[in-house]
Amino acid sequence: MKNLEIVDLQSFSTSAPVASSFIAYQIYFKLSVPLTLKIGKMGSRDLPAGDYVYTGSAKRNIRGRVLRHLERAKSLHWHIDYLLSGPGISISKIILSRSSECKLNKSTEGGIIVPRFGSTDCKEGCGSHLKFIDENSRTKRQRETKVRPFRKA
């Protein structure tokens, strides 16, 4: 059984439910312009333009959770909702994982721009579940993963 599944965005949003064995996800996206963003109780944060990855989890209905994050108009609940509702965001891919949220996050290259983003309840010391992807991180990740079409559960 594969631990990771890289999914095509279009088929993900129109396909059958995702296998229940997936418990964590990553949303890769590009911020086309620098952004100052008010993130709930965290206050305002400055984010440079560039590539990012957010790692999250869902114990049930992971597909529903990710689709909710991808919606532009929604109530703002999680940190990632504030960011993905901002201007200049383009989603590039979704990765589903059978590993825990923190294990997946720790295995992902990238720098921390906003401490504690998406990880205020993290007990494994991740620092943040949002990472800024520099050129070295991107090259390493592309070598390690191959994009596969999304398979229905």
C-alpha positions, -999 to +999 in steps of 0.1 A: +000+000+000+014+034-010+019+059+017+014+090-005-010+097-034-005+129-055-039+138-070-050+157-100-070+187-088-098+184-114-105+147-108-102+152-070-130+177-070-154+155-091-145+120-080-159+095-056-150+097-019-113+092-010-102+060+007-106+062+045-070+051+050-058+086+041-055+107+072-034+137+062-031+160+032-009+187+018-020+216-004+007+230-026+001+266-038+017+297-052+012+332-038+017+354-069+022+387-049+034+395-014+005+395+011-001+410+045-028+387+060-048+389+091-050+353+104-076+351+132-061+355+166-026+353+152-029+389+139-013+402+107+015+384+090+036+393+060+040+365+034+064+368+005+053+358-030+064+322-038+055+286-034+041+271-002+028+238+012+003+235+040-001+201+058-034+192+075-054+163+086-090+150+088-101+119+108-132+116+086-140+128+051-106+141+041-119+149+006-146+171+021-120+189+043-097+196+013-126+207-009-137+231+018-102+246+019-103+250-019-135+270-019-130+308-022-161+319-003-164+302+031-165+310+068-130+314+081-123+287+107-088+273+102-056+293+096-054+279+061-089+293+053-076+328+059-047+323+035-065+304+007-092+331+007-067+358+000-058+372-034-032+358-058-034+322-047-032+293-072-033+257-060-009+234-079-014+200-063-029+180-034-011+151-017-029+126+004-011+105+030-015+076+053+011+090+076+002+113+105-001+151+098+031+158+118+051+130+103+042+142+068+049+178+077+083+169+092+093+150+061+086+180+039+114+205+030+108+242+034+111+271+057+088+285+084+075+319+076+046+320+101+053+301+134+024+280+147+004+284+115-020+254+115-002+238+144-014+255+175-024+221+189+007+203+176+023+181+202+053+170+181+071+203+178+065+210+141+069+248+145+043+254+117+023+233+093+028+260+066+062+259+048+077+282+023+093+262-005+127+274-017+144+262-049+164+234-031+132+221-015+113+221-048+140+202-067+144+175-040+106+170-038+102+167-076+128+139-077+111+120-049+075+120-061+057+113-094+023+126-102-003+099-106-040+102-116-064+101-087-080+067-081-115+064-067-119+047-034 
